[in-house]
Amino acid sequence: MKLSRREMACVALAALSGRAQVPSTPAPLTPEAELEAAKAQLQQTIQVLSRFDLPMATEPAFEFQA
């Protein structure tokens, strides 16, 4: 089975968090609260993904053709 780097990250996040799916959380009421929630989620995701060593060759660079 071939997985992209993004798919591997989703699988790893689900496995480490003990959930089969990452549930969506309701949006906070204020823009400031929404920003803080996004920052907290980003930091949590960074911590989880930093546990894995992915080589640069895992996903090829984009090729733009005219």
PDB file of N, H, CA, C and O in Angstrom:
ATOM      1  N   MET A   1       0.847  -1.169   0.000  1.00  0.00           N
ATOM      2  CA  MET A   1       0.000   0.000   0.000  1.00  0.00           C
ATOM      3  C   MET A   1       0.893   1.233   0.000  1.00  0.00           C
ATOM      4  O   MET A   1       1.791   1.348   0.834  1.00  0.00           O
ATOM      5  N   LYS A   2       0.653   2.155  -0.930  1.00  0.00           N
ATOM      6  H   LYS A   2      -0.076   2.061  -1.608  1.00  0.00           H
ATOM      7  CA  LYS A   2       1.436   3.377  -1.035  1.00  0.00           C
ATOM      8  C   LYS A   2       0.656   4.515  -0.389  1.00  0.00           C
ATOM      9  O   LYS A   2      -0.528   4.707  -0.663  1.00  0.00           O
ATOM     10  N   LEU A   3       1.337   5.265   0.473  1.00  0.00           N
ATOM     11  H   LEU A   3       2.299   5.109   0.697  1.00  0.00           H
ATOM     12  CA  LEU A   3       0.731   6.424   1.133  1.00  0.00           C
ATOM     13  C   LEU A   3       1.590   7.647   0.865  1.00  0.00           C
ATOM     14  O   LEU A   3       2.818   7.566   0.816  1.00  0.00           O
ATOM     15  N   SER A   4       0.929   8.774   0.696  1.00  0.00           N
ATOM     16  H   SER A   4      -0.068   8.840   0.736  1.00  0.00           H
ATOM     17  CA  SER A   4       1.673  10.020   0.555  1.00  0.00           C
ATOM     18  C   SER A   4       2.126  10.479   1.942  1.00  0.00           C
ATOM     19  O   SER A   4       1.684   9.939   2.956  1.00  0.00           O
ATOM     20  N   ARG A   5       2.980  11.443   1.977  1.00  0.00           N
ATOM     21  H   ARG A   5       3.339  11.881   1.153  1.00  0.00           H
ATOM     22  CA  ARG A   5       3.475  11.974   3.250  1.00  0.00           C
ATOM     23  C   ARG A   5       2.320  12.525   4.076  1.00  0.00           C
ATOM     24  O   ARG A   5       2.298  12.347   5.294  1.00  0.00           O
ATOM     25  N   ARG A   6       1.378  13.180   3.447  1.00  0.00           N
ATOM     26  H   ARG A   6       1.396  13.324   2.458  1.00  0.00           H
ATOM     27  CA  ARG A   6       0.233  13.739   4.168  1.00  0.00           C
ATOM     28  C   ARG A   6      -0.663  12.642   4.731  1.00  0.00           C
ATOM     29  O   ARG A   6      -1.164  12.751   5.850  1.00  0.00           O
ATOM     30  N   GLU A   7      -0.861  11.583   3.945  1.00  0.00           N
ATOM     31  H   GLU A   7      -0.455  11.495   3.036  1.00  0.00           H
ATOM     32  CA  GLU A   7      -1.674  10.472   4.425  1.00  0.00           C
ATOM     33  C   GLU A   7      -0.989   9.764   5.594  1.00  0.00           C
ATOM     34  O   GLU A   7      -1.654   9.356   6.547  1.00  0.00           O
ATOM     35  N   MET A   8       0.338   9.617   5.526  1.00  0.00           N
ATOM     36  H   MET A   8       0.878   9.948   4.752  1.00  0.00           H
ATOM     37  CA  MET A   8       1.066   9.011   6.636  1.00  0.00           C
ATOM     38  C   MET A   8       0.937   9.859   7.890  1.00  0.00           C
ATOM     39  O   MET A   8       0.799   9.323   8.990  1.00  0.00           O
ATOM     40  N   ALA A   9       0.981  11.161   7.738  1.00  0.00           N
ATOM     41  H   ALA A   9       1.094  11.596   6.845  1.00  0.00           H
ATOM     42  CA  ALA A   9       0.850  12.047   8.890  1.00  0.00           C
ATOM     43  C   ALA A   9      -0.525  11.898   9.523  1.00  0.00           C
ATOM     44  O   ALA A   9      -0.636  11.874  10.748  1.00  0.00           O
ATOM     45  N   CYS A  10      -1.568  11.799   8.719  1.00  0.00           N
ATOM     46  H   CYS A  10      -1.478  11.818   7.723  1.00  0.00           H
ATOM     47  CA  CYS A  10      -2.921  11.622   9.255  1.00  0.00           C
ATOM     48  C   CYS A  10      -3.052  10.294   9.992  1.00  0.00           C
ATOM     49  O   CYS A  10      -3.653  10.232  11.065  1.00  0.00           O
ATOM     50  N   VAL A  11      -2.491   9.237   9.419  1.00  0.00           N
ATOM     51  H   VAL A  11      -2.003   9.288   8.548  1.00  0.00           H
ATOM     52  CA  VAL A  11      -2.544   7.929  10.054  1.00  0.00           C
ATOM     53  C   VAL A  11      -1.760   7.948  11.367  1.00  0.00           C
ATOM     54  O   VAL A  11      -2.217   7.411  12.376  1.00  0.00           O
ATOM     55  N   ALA A  12      -0.587   8.565  11.349  1.00  0.00           N
ATOM     56  H   ALA A  12      -0.216   9.001  10.529  1.00  0.00           H
ATOM     57  CA  ALA A  12       0.235   8.632  12.554  1.00  0.00           C
ATOM     58  C   ALA A  12      -0.452   9.445  13.640  1.00  0.00           C
ATOM     59  O   ALA A  12      -0.437   9.062  14.810  1.00  0.00           O
ATOM     60  N   LEU A  13      -1.046  10.550  13.263  1.00  0.00           N
ATOM     61  H   LEU A  13      -1.058  10.862  12.313  1.00  0.00           H
ATOM     62  CA  LEU A  13      -1.753  11.383  14.233  1.00  0.00           C
ATOM     63  C   LEU A  13      -2.911  10.622  14.857  1.00  0.00           C
ATOM     64  O   LEU A  13      -3.122  10.695  16.068  1.00  0.00           O
ATOM     65  N   ALA A  14      -3.658   9.898  14.046  1.00  0.00           N
ATOM     66  H   ALA A  14      -3.486   9.838  13.063  1.00  0.00           H
ATOM     67  CA  ALA A  14      -4.781   9.120  14.557  1.00  0.00           C
ATOM     68  C   ALA A  14      -4.294   8.004  15.473  1.00  0.00           C
ATOM     69  O   ALA A  14      -4.913   7.727  16.500  1.00  0.00           O
ATOM     70  N   ALA A  15      -3.185   7.363  15.104  1.00  0.00           N
ATOM     71  H   ALA A  15      -2.682   7.588  14.269  1.00  0.00           H
ATOM     72  CA  ALA A  15      -2.656   6.269  15.921  1.00  0.00           C
ATOM     73  C   ALA A  15      -2.111   6.783  17.249  1.00  0.00           C
ATOM     74  O   ALA A  15      -2.334   6.164  18.290  1.00  0.00           O
ATOM     75  N   LEU A  16      -1.409   7.893  17.222  1.00  0.00           N
ATOM     76  H   LEU A  16      -1.228   8.395  16.376  1.00  0.00           H
ATOM     77  CA  LEU A  16      -0.825   8.427  18.452  1.00  0.00           C
ATOM     78  C   LEU A  16      -1.874   9.005  19.393  1.00  0.00           C
ATOM     79  O   LEU A  16      -1.714   8.965  20.613  1.00  0.00           O
ATOM     80  N   SER A  17      -2.932   9.534  18.828  1.00  0.00           N
ATOM     81  H   SER A  17      -3.062   9.567  17.837  1.00  0.00           H
ATOM     82  CA  SER A  17      -3.957  10.124  19.673  1.00  0.00           C
ATOM     83  C   SER A  17      -4.947   9.066  20.159  1.00  0.00           C
ATOM     84  O   SER A  17      -5.789   9.357  21.007  1.00  0.00           O
ATOM     85  N   GLY A  18      -4.858   7.845  19.635  1.00  0.00           N
ATOM     86  H   GLY A  18      -4.174   7.608  18.945  1.00  0.00           H
ATOM     87  CA  GLY A  18      -5.743   6.772  20.066  1.00  0.00           C
ATOM     88  C   GLY A  18      -7.120   6.847  19.450  1.00  0.00           C
ATOM     89  O   GLY A  18      -8.055   6.221  19.949  1.00  0.00           O
ATOM     90  N   ARG A  19      -7.263   7.592  18.387  1.00  0.00           N
ATOM     91  H   ARG A  19      -6.503   8.100  17.981  1.00  0.00           H
ATOM     92  CA  ARG A  19      -8.553   7.739  17.717  1.00  0.00           C
ATOM     93  C   ARG A  19      -8.456   7.217  16.299  1.00  0.00           C
ATOM     94  O   ARG A  19      -7.403   7.299  15.668  1.00  0.00           O
ATOM     95  N   ALA A  20      -9.544   6.686  15.804  1.00  0.00           N
ATOM     96  H   ALA A  20     -10.400   6.618  16.317  1.00  0.00           H
ATOM     97  CA  ALA A  20      -9.574   6.242  14.417  1.00  0.00           C
ATOM     98  C   ALA A  20      -9.713   7.432  13.486  1.00  0.00           C
ATOM     99  O   ALA A  20      -9.173   7.428  12.380  1.00  0.00           O
ATOM    100  N   GLN A  21     -10.430   8.444  13.928  1.00  0.00           N
ATOM    101  H   GLN A  21     -10.869   8.448  14.827  1.00  0.00           H
ATOM    102  CA  GLN A  21     -10.616   9.648  13.136  1.00  0.00           C
ATOM    103  C   GLN A  21     -10.387  10.854  14.038  1.00  0.00           C
ATOM    104  O   GLN A  21     -10.670  10.815  15.235  1.00  0.00           O
ATOM    105  N   VAL A  22      -9.878  11.909  13.451  1.00  0.00           N
ATOM    106  H   VAL A  22      -9.648  11.941  12.478  1.00  0.00           H
ATOM    107  CA  VAL A  22      -9.698  13.143  14.202  1.00  0.00           C
ATOM    108  C   VAL A  22     -11.018  13.911  14.132  1.00  0.00           C
ATOM    109  O   VAL A  22     -11.410  14.365  13.057  1.00  0.00           O
ATOM    110  N   PRO A  23     -11.710  14.061  15.269  1.00  0.00           N
ATOM    111  CA  PRO A  23     -13.005  14.732  15.212  1.00  0.00           C
ATOM    112  C   PRO A  23     -12.858  16.224  14.978  1.00  0.00           C
ATOM    113  O   PRO A  23     -11.882  16.844  15.398  1.00  0.00           O
ATOM    114  N   SER A  24     -13.837  16.780  14.306  1.00  0.00           N
ATOM    115  H   SER A  24     -14.631  16.276  13.965  1.00  0.00           H
ATOM    116  CA  SER A  24     -13.817  18.222  14.094  1.00  0.00           C
ATOM    117  C   SER A  24     -14.377  18.895  15.341  1.00  0.00           C
ATOM    118  O   SER A  24     -15.340  18.418  15.939  1.00  0.00           O
ATOM    119  N   THR A  25     -13.769  19.995  15.719  1.00  0.00           N
ATOM    120  H   THR A  25     -12.986  20.383  15.233  1.00  0.00           H
ATOM    121  CA  THR A  25     -14.219  20.723  16.900  1.00  0.00           C
ATOM    122  C   THR A  25     -15.072  21.901  16.460  1.00  0.00           C
ATOM    123  O   THR A  25     -14.836  22.470  15.394  1.00  0.00           O
ATOM    124  N   PRO A  26     -16.053  22.272  17.259  1.00  0.00           N
ATOM    125  CA  PRO A  26     -16.869  23.428  16.882  1.00  0.00           C
ATOM    126  C   PRO A  26     -16.034  24.708  16.913  1.00  0.00           C
ATOM    127  O   PRO A  26     -15.119  24.852  17.724  1.00  0.00           O
ATOM    128  N   ALA A  27     -16.367  25.618  16.025  1.00  0.00           N
ATOM    129  H   ALA A  27     -17.110  25.501  15.366  1.00  0.00           H
ATOM    130  CA  ALA A  27     -15.621  26.871  15.945  1.00  0.00           C
ATOM    131  C   ALA A  27     -15.892  27.730  17.175  1.00  0.00           C
ATOM    132  O   ALA A  27     -17.039  27.855  17.605  1.00  0.00           O
ATOM    133  N   PRO A  28     -14.833  28.328  17.750  1.00  0.00           N
ATOM    134  CA  PRO A  28     -15.037  29.242  18.884  1.00  0.00           C
ATOM    135  C   PRO A  28     -15.867  30.451  18.453  1.00  0.00           C
ATOM    136  O   PRO A  28     -15.960  30.759  17.265  1.00  0.00           O
ATOM    137  N   LEU A  29     -16.457  31.121  19.414  1.00  0.00           N
ATOM    138  H   LEU A  29     -16.381  30.871  20.379  1.00  0.00           H
ATOM    139  CA  LEU A  29     -17.382  32.210  19.107  1.00  0.00           C
ATOM    140  C   LEU A  29     -16.695  33.477  18.609  1.00  0.00           C
ATOM    141  O   LEU A  29     -17.187  34.115  17.679  1.00  0.00           O
ATOM    142  N   THR A  30     -15.575  33.849  19.206  1.00  0.00           N
ATOM    143  H   THR A  30     -15.175  33.330  19.962  1.00  0.00           H
ATOM    144  CA  THR A  30     -14.927  35.097  18.829  1.00  0.00           C
ATOM    145  C   THR A  30     -13.737  34.832  17.911  1.00  0.00           C
ATOM    146  O   THR A  30     -13.148  33.752  17.960  1.00  0.00           O
ATOM    147  N   PRO A  31     -13.379  35.802  17.077  1.00  0.00           N
ATOM    148  CA  PRO A  31     -12.203  35.623  16.202  1.00  0.00           C
ATOM    149  C   PRO A  31     -10.914  35.414  17.001  1.00  0.00           C
ATOM    150  O   PRO A  31     -10.043  34.651  16.583  1.00  0.00           O
ATOM    151  N   GLU A  32     -10.790  36.086  18.145  1.00  0.00           N
ATOM    152  H   GLU A  32     -11.497  36.706  18.484  1.00  0.00           H
ATOM    153  CA  GLU A  32      -9.586  35.925  18.969  1.00  0.00           C
ATOM    154  C   GLU A  32      -9.501  34.500  19.524  1.00  0.00           C
ATOM    155  O   GLU A  32      -8.429  33.894  19.540  1.00  0.00           O
ATOM    156  N   ALA A  33     -10.630  33.979  19.975  1.00  0.00           N
ATOM    157  H   ALA A  33     -11.500  34.471  19.962  1.00  0.00           H
ATOM    158  CA  ALA A  33     -10.653  32.612  20.493  1.00  0.00           C
ATOM    159  C   ALA A  33     -10.376  31.606  19.382  1.00  0.00           C
ATOM    160  O   ALA A  33      -9.703  30.599  19.603  1.00  0.00           O
ATOM    161  N   GLU A  34     -10.896  31.880  18.191  1.00  0.00           N
ATOM    162  H   GLU A  34     -11.443  32.698  18.011  1.00  0.00           H
ATOM    163  CA  GLU A  34     -10.649  31.003  17.052  1.00  0.00           C
ATOM    164  C   GLU A  34      -9.164  30.991  16.689  1.00  0.00           C
ATOM    165  O   GLU A  34      -8.611  29.935  16.380  1.00  0.00           O
ATOM    166  N   LEU A  35      -8.523  32.149  16.723  1.00  0.00           N
ATOM    167  H   LEU A  35      -8.972  33.006  16.974  1.00  0.00           H
ATOM    168  CA  LEU A  35      -7.095  32.241  16.437  1.00  0.00           C
ATOM    169  C   LEU A  35      -6.279  31.475  17.468  1.00  0.00           C
ATOM    170  O   LEU A  35      -5.349  30.751  17.112  1.00  0.00           O
ATOM    171  N   GLU A  36      -6.618  31.629  18.730  1.00  0.00           N
ATOM    172  H   GLU A  36      -7.373  32.217  19.019  1.00  0.00           H
ATOM    173  CA  GLU A  36      -5.896  30.919  19.791  1.00  0.00           C
ATOM    174  C   GLU A  36      -6.080  29.406  19.660  1.00  0.00           C
ATOM    175  O   GLU A  36      -5.134  28.648  19.876  1.00  0.00           O
ATOM    176  N   ALA A  37      -7.285  28.965  19.309  1.00  0.00           N
ATOM    177  H   ALA A  37      -8.053  29.581  19.134  1.00  0.00           H
ATOM    178  CA  ALA A  37      -7.532  27.535  19.124  1.00  0.00           C
ATOM    179  C   ALA A  37      -6.726  26.996  17.943  1.00  0.00           C
ATOM    180  O   ALA A  37      -6.195  25.888  18.006  1.00  0.00           O
ATOM    181  N   ALA A  38      -6.637  27.773  16.876  1.00  0.00           N
ATOM    182  H   ALA A  38      -7.068  28.673  16.824  1.00  0.00           H
ATOM    183  CA  ALA A  38      -5.855  27.358  15.707  1.00  0.00           C
ATOM    184  C   ALA A  38      -4.370  27.263  16.050  1.00  0.00           C
ATOM    185  O   ALA A  38      -3.689  26.329  15.626  1.00  0.00           O
ATOM    186  N   LYS A  39      -3.871  28.234  16.821  1.00  0.00           N
ATOM    187  H   LYS A  39      -4.425  28.993  17.166  1.00  0.00           H
ATOM    188  CA  LYS A  39      -2.463  28.194  17.233  1.00  0.00           C
ATOM    189  C   LYS A  39      -2.180  26.984  18.116  1.00  0.00           C
ATOM    190  O   LYS A  39      -1.144  26.336  17.970  1.00  0.00           O
ATOM    191  N   ALA A  40      -3.091  26.681  19.024  1.00  0.00           N
ATOM    192  H   ALA A  40      -3.932  27.208  19.143  1.00  0.00           H
ATOM    193  CA  ALA A  40      -2.911  25.529  19.911  1.00  0.00           C
ATOM    194  C   ALA A  40      -2.928  24.231  19.113  1.00  0.00           C
ATOM    195  O   ALA A  40      -2.113  23.341  19.357  1.00  0.00           O
ATOM    196  N   GLN A  41      -3.850  24.117  18.160  1.00  0.00           N
ATOM    197  H   GLN A  41      -4.512  24.840  17.961  1.00  0.00           H
ATOM    198  CA  GLN A  41      -3.929  22.919  17.323  1.00  0.00           C
ATOM    199  C   GLN A  41      -2.673  22.768  16.476  1.00  0.00           C
ATOM    200  O   GLN A  41      -2.181  21.654  16.300  1.00  0.00           O
ATOM    201  N   LEU A  42      -2.147  23.874  15.948  1.00  0.00           N
ATOM    202  H   LEU A  42      -2.547  24.779  16.091  1.00  0.00           H
ATOM    203  CA  LEU A  42      -0.935  23.840  15.149  1.00  0.00           C
ATOM    204  C   LEU A  42       0.253  23.365  15.985  1.00  0.00           C
ATOM    205  O   LEU A  42       1.041  22.538  15.527  1.00  0.00           O
ATOM    206  N   GLN A  43       0.385  23.874  17.190  1.00  0.00           N
ATOM    207  H   GLN A  43      -0.255  24.546  17.562  1.00  0.00           H
ATOM    208  CA  GLN A  43       1.479  23.456  18.060  1.00  0.00           C
ATOM    209  C   GLN A  43       1.382  21.971  18.406  1.00  0.00           C
ATOM    210  O   GLN A  43       2.395  21.272  18.452  1.00  0.00           O
ATOM    211  N   GLN A  44       0.166  21.493  18.648  1.00  0.00           N
ATOM    212  H   GLN A  44      -0.657  22.061  18.611  1.00  0.00           H
ATOM    213  CA  GLN A  44      -0.020  20.081  18.960  1.00  0.00           C
ATOM    214  C   GLN A  44       0.353  19.214  17.757  1.00  0.00           C
ATOM    215  O   GLN A  44       0.994  18.176  17.918  1.00  0.00           O
ATOM    216  N   THR A  45      -0.037  19.628  16.573  1.00  0.00           N
ATOM    217  H   THR A  45      -0.558  20.472  16.443  1.00  0.00           H
ATOM    218  CA  THR A  45       0.282  18.885  15.357  1.00  0.00           C
ATOM    219  C   THR A  45       1.789  18.877  15.104  1.00  0.00           C
ATOM    220  O   THR A  45       2.346  17.853  14.711  1.00  0.00           O
ATOM    221  N   ILE A  46       2.444  20.007  15.325  1.00  0.00           N
ATOM    222  H   ILE A  46       1.991  20.839  15.645  1.00  0.00           H
ATOM    223  CA  ILE A  46       3.900  20.095  15.155  1.00  0.00           C
ATOM    224  C   ILE A  46       4.602  19.124  16.091  1.00  0.00           C
ATOM    225  O   ILE A  46       5.549  18.450  15.687  1.00  0.00           O
ATOM    226  N   GLN A  47       4.147  19.047  17.337  1.00  0.00           N
ATOM    227  H   GLN A  47       3.378  19.594  17.665  1.00  0.00           H
ATOM    228  CA  GLN A  47       4.763  18.142  18.308  1.00  0.00           C
ATOM    229  C   GLN A  47       4.599  16.686  17.891  1.00  0.00           C
ATOM    230  O   GLN A  47       5.533  15.894  18.018  1.00  0.00           O
ATOM    231  N   VAL A  48       3.428  16.332  17.399  1.00  0.00           N
ATOM    232  H   VAL A  48       2.669  16.975  17.296  1.00  0.00           H
ATOM    233  CA  VAL A  48       3.188  14.950  16.983  1.00  0.00           C
ATOM    234  C   VAL A  48       4.033  14.606  15.763  1.00  0.00           C
ATOM    235  O   VAL A  48       4.662  13.549  15.723  1.00  0.00           O
ATOM    236  N   LEU A  49       4.054  15.487  14.772  1.00  0.00           N
ATOM    237  H   LEU A  49       3.543  16.346  14.804  1.00  0.00           H
ATOM    238  CA  LEU A  49       4.794  15.197  13.545  1.00  0.00           C
ATOM    239  C   LEU A  49       6.303  15.255  13.736  1.00  0.00           C
ATOM    240  O   LEU A  49       7.043  14.644  12.965  1.00  0.00           O
ATOM    241  N   SER A  50       6.769  15.971  14.741  1.00  0.00           N
ATOM    242  H   SER A  50       6.168  16.467  15.367  1.00  0.00           H
ATOM    243  CA  SER A  50       8.215  16.052  14.966  1.00  0.00           C
ATOM    244  C   SER A  50       8.786  14.725  15.465  1.00  0.00           C
ATOM    245  O   SER A  50      10.006  14.559  15.492  1.00  0.00           O
ATOM    246  N   ARG A  51       7.951  13.798  15.852  1.00  0.00           N
ATOM    247  H   ARG A  51       6.961  13.932  15.830  1.00  0.00           H
ATOM    248  CA  ARG A  51       8.418  12.483  16.310  1.00  0.00           C
ATOM    249  C   ARG A  51       8.850  11.592  15.148  1.00  0.00           C
ATOM    250  O   ARG A  51       9.516  10.579  15.363  1.00  0.00           O
ATOM    251  N   PHE A  52       8.479  11.957  13.922  1.00  0.00           N
ATOM    252  H   PHE A  52       7.938  12.780  13.747  1.00  0.00           H
ATOM    253  CA  PHE A  52       8.757  11.131  12.760  1.00  0.00           C
ATOM    254  C   PHE A  52       9.827  11.775  11.894  1.00  0.00           C
ATOM    255  O   PHE A  52       9.832  12.988  11.683  1.00  0.00           O
ATOM    256  N   ASP A  53      10.730  10.943  11.397  1.00  0.00           N
ATOM    257  H   ASP A  53      10.725   9.958  11.568  1.00  0.00           H
ATOM    258  CA  ASP A  53      11.781  11.413  10.508  1.00  0.00           C
ATOM    259  C   ASP A  53      11.396  11.028   9.084  1.00  0.00           C
ATOM    260  O   ASP A  53      11.477   9.860   8.703  1.00  0.00           O
ATOM    261  N   LEU A  54      10.979  12.019   8.307  1.00  0.00           N
ATOM    262  H   LEU A  54      10.914  12.967   8.617  1.00  0.00           H
ATOM    263  CA  LEU A  54      10.607  11.779   6.919  1.00  0.00           C
ATOM    264  C   LEU A  54      11.665  12.356   5.995  1.00  0.00           C
ATOM    265  O   LEU A  54      11.948  13.553   6.049  1.00  0.00           O
ATOM    266  N   PRO A  55      12.253  11.519   5.147  1.00  0.00           N
ATOM    267  CA  PRO A  55      13.246  12.036   4.202  1.00  0.00           C
ATOM    268  C   PRO A  55      12.585  12.912   3.152  1.00  0.00           C
ATOM    269  O   PRO A  55      11.395  12.773   2.871  1.00  0.00           O
ATOM    270  N   MET A  56      13.367  13.814   2.575  1.00  0.00           N
ATOM    271  H   MET A  56      14.334  13.927   2.804  1.00  0.00           H
ATOM    272  CA  MET A  56      12.846  14.724   1.563  1.00  0.00           C
ATOM    273  C   MET A  56      12.336  13.966   0.334  1.00  0.00           C
ATOM    274  O   MET A  56      11.455  14.466  -0.366  1.00  0.00           O
ATOM    275  N   ALA A  57      12.861  12.789   0.060  1.00  0.00           N
ATOM    276  H   ALA A  57      13.577  12.383   0.629  1.00  0.00           H
ATOM    277  CA  ALA A  57      12.463  12.027  -1.118  1.00  0.00           C
ATOM    278  C   ALA A  57      11.108  11.344  -0.941  1.00  0.00           C
ATOM    279  O   ALA A  57      10.631  10.693  -1.871  1.00  0.00           O
ATOM    280  N   THR A  58      10.480  11.474   0.219  1.00  0.00           N
ATOM    281  H   THR A  58      10.868  12.003   0.974  1.00  0.00           H
ATOM    282  CA  THR A  58       9.193  10.830   0.454  1.00  0.00           C
ATOM    283  C   THR A  58       8.142  11.313  -0.525  1.00  0.00           C
ATOM    284  O   THR A  58       7.378  10.509  -1.059  1.00  0.00           O
ATOM    285  N   GLU A  59       8.093  12.594  -0.764  1.00  0.00           N
ATOM    286  H   GLU A  59       8.714  13.247  -0.330  1.00  0.00           H
ATOM    287  CA  GLU A  59       7.143  13.155  -1.728  1.00  0.00           C
ATOM    288  C   GLU A  59       7.935  14.020  -2.707  1.00  0.00           C
ATOM    289  O   GLU A  59       8.650  14.932  -2.292  1.00  0.00           O
ATOM    290  N   PRO A  60       7.812  13.739  -3.992  1.00  0.00           N
ATOM    291  CA  PRO A  60       8.617  14.494  -4.955  1.00  0.00           C
ATOM    292  C   PRO A  60       8.219  15.966  -5.023  1.00  0.00           C
ATOM    293  O   PRO A  60       7.096  16.339  -4.682  1.00  0.00           O
ATOM    294  N   ALA A  61       9.143  16.773  -5.460  1.00  0.00           N
ATOM    295  H   ALA A  61      10.055  16.470  -5.736  1.00  0.00           H
ATOM    296  CA  ALA A  61       8.882  18.211  -5.624  1.00  0.00           C
ATOM    297  C   ALA A  61       7.869  18.407  -6.739  1.00  0.00           C
ATOM    298  O   ALA A  61       7.713  17.558  -7.617  1.00  0.00           O
ATOM    299  N   PHE A  62       7.183  19.542  -6.687  1.00  0.00           N
ATOM    300  H   PHE A  62       7.309  20.231  -5.974  1.00  0.00           H
ATOM    301  CA  PHE A  62       6.197  19.864  -7.719  1.00  0.00           C
ATOM    302  C   PHE A  62       6.922  20.223  -9.008  1.00  0.00           C
ATOM    303  O   PHE A  62       8.006  20.807  -8.994  1.00  0.00           O
ATOM    304  N   GLU A  63       6.298  19.861 -10.120  1.00  0.00           N
ATOM    305  H   GLU A  63       5.418  19.386 -10.132  1.00  0.00           H
ATOM    306  CA  GLU A  63       6.818  20.216 -11.432  1.00  0.00           C
ATOM    307  C   GLU A  63       5.749  21.009 -12.148  1.00  0.00           C
ATOM    308  O   GLU A  63       4.694  20.467 -12.477  1.00  0.00           O
ATOM    309  N   PHE A  64       6.001  22.271 -12.394  1.00  0.00           N
ATOM    310  H   PHE A  64       6.858  22.711 -12.127  1.00  0.00           H
ATOM    311  CA  PHE A  64       5.049  23.108 -13.105  1.00  0.00           C
ATOM    312  C   PHE A  64       5.415  23.123 -14.579  1.00  0.00           C
ATOM    313  O   PHE A  64       6.540  23.460 -14.950  1.00  0.00           O
ATOM    314  N   GLN A  65       4.465  22.759 -15.401  1.00  0.00           N
ATOM    315  H   GLN A  65       3.552  22.485 -15.099  1.00  0.00           H
ATOM    316  CA  GLN A  65       4.702  22.759 -16.839  1.00  0.00           C
ATOM    317  C   GLN A  65       3.713  23.707 -17.496  1.00  0.00           C
ATOM    318  O   GLN A  65       2.527  23.719 -17.169  1.00  0.00           O
ATOM    319  N   ALA A  66       4.222  24.498 -18.425  1.00  0.00           N
ATOM    320  H   ALA A  66       5.186  24.489 -18.691  1.00  0.00           H
ATOM    321  CA  ALA A  66       3.367  25.471 -19.114  1.00  0.00           C
ATOM    322  C   ALA A  66       2.679  24.862 -20.302  1.00  0.00           C
ATOM    323  O   ALA A  66       1.923  25.542 -20.994  1.00  0.00           O
TER     324      ALA A  66
END
